[in-house]
Amino acid sequence: MPHQRTTGLIHQQFTMLLTALTHHITWGKPGGSPTALTLPQAQKATLLYHRNNITEELLAELFNTSPPTISRTINTLE
């Protein structure tokens, strides 16, 4: 999915935001099981949620995960 059409950000903005996120949060638990979504997927899901008012249930289906995972992801990135 092209970033600008779905998130409102051009590729460079998406990348800059992703870089900032990597400096401010720890994605995944050290020594724990891998997260269901990568950080870029989590960022995209959160942006889709806020920009397009997509439900957590639909995002879970789009990203092949569960609604609780999407909810936790959005809360973490907010």
Sequence and secondary structure as in RCSB ss.txt:
>XXXX:A:sequence
MPHQRTTGLIHQQFTMLLTALTHHITWGKPGGSPTALTLPQAQKATLLYHRNNITEELLAELFNTSPPTISRTIN
TLE
>XXXX:A:secstr
  HHHHHS  HHHHHHHHHHHHHH   S TTS   SS HHHHHHHHHHHHHH   HHHHHHHTTS HHHHHHHHH
HH 
